[in-house]
Amino acid sequence: MNITLSKKSKIKNVDFNNLPFGKIFSDHMFVCDYFNGKWNDERIIPYSDIKISPSARVFHYGQAIFEGMKAFKSNDDNILLFRPDENFKRFNLSSKRLAIPEIPKNIFFSGLNELLKADQKWIKKGIGNSLYIRPFVIASEESINASEADFYKFMIICTPAKSYYENQEIWVKIEERYSRAAKGGVGFAKASGNYAAQFYPTKVAKNEGFQQIIWTDSNYHDKIEEAGTMNLFFRINKELITSPINDSILDGITRKSIIDISKSMGLDVIEREITVSELLSSHESGELKEIFGTGTAVAVLPINGFGYRDKKFLINPKSNKISIDLKNKLQNIQYGITESFSEWQYKVS
Ligand code: COI
C-alpha cells in the first residue's frame, strides 16, 4: 500500500477534553478507488478535501453506505478494535443492497491497520476516550443516469471522540407520523440516506425537547423498532427486552454484544416485539424500570424518559439501572481490561 504521511500534525491544536462529536478529523485517511471492475490504488494520504465531479451519482441518488467503529488504547499501549469483523460483514451487506461492489477483506483490514498506525497518537488512553472510525463508500462516477455506478471511492476517516451526548438528560419521542424503513427497504443497511431521512422528524422532536425519536413500524406505528442512532432495550420487571432484528432494523453490533453480556450476567434478556401500548401500560403500572440505547457512537446510553403524542413519561430515576453495569462491562472488554469476551478484541498490528 502506498503511504504518504502528513508533514505537519494538527493534533497540537486539539483539546482532547473538549471534543464535539465528529467535527475534528485526524491527520490521515485511507482511500481506494473502484474502476475496471475492481478496487485499486489503496493508499494512506494526509486528510484533505477530495476532488469529485458535481455530477457524481452519490450527489443525485445517494448511492452511499457507511460504518461506525471505534479504536481504543489499552493500558499496555495496544490499539484495540471492537469486533471489526462484524463491521466488515455489515459493510458488505449494506453495499450489496445498494448495488455497490463489495470490498475484499484484505483491503478493508489493511486500510484500517495502516490508518490506525499512522494516526495512533490520536487514540488517547483512558475509559471514555476513543477514535471513532468512519469507513464509507460513495458512487463517484460522473453521470446522472439513475442506475448504479461503475466508479466508486472507498475511504476511511477518523475523528477523536469522547461521549456522543455531553452530560445531558436523554428524552426520546415515539414517532407516529414518519417512518424510517419499510419491509423490503434499506432499513437493515447502513445506507447514508436512512440518516438523512430522519433529520426532519428529529428536528421537529428536538424543538419539543427530545434528543432522538423512537421509530415504530411503518404499517401501524405500533411496534417499536429503534431510535435515531441506536437500538433500544427496555427493562420491564425482570425482563430485558429488545426488538428482534428484521429488514427494517439495523443489526447493531453493540446491541448483539449487550445481549451476550447480559446473558453472561444471568439477566433475562429476550428479543421480542414490544408495542407502544405495552410500553405505556408498563410505565403506568411501574413495571418499566429502565430504557437504554446501544450503538457504536453512544455505547450504552441511559434514557431519562419518552414522549408519546403530547405527553411525557419520566422513567423512575430511583429504580436501579443495569445499563450502568452493562456499559462498564462493555468498556472493560473494549479497553482490554478483562479477559472475558476477549475474542471480540482485535489488536491492530
Ligand atoms: C454509530 O453509532 O456508529 C452510528 O452509525 C450512528 C451515527 C449516525 C452517529
Boltz pocket constraint, residues with backbone or C-beta under 6 A from the ligand:
constraints:
  - pocket:
      binder: B
      contacts: [[A, 67], [A, 68], [A, 69], [A, 195], [A, 228], [A, 229], [A, 295], [A, 296], [A, 297], [A, 298]]
      max_distance: 6.0
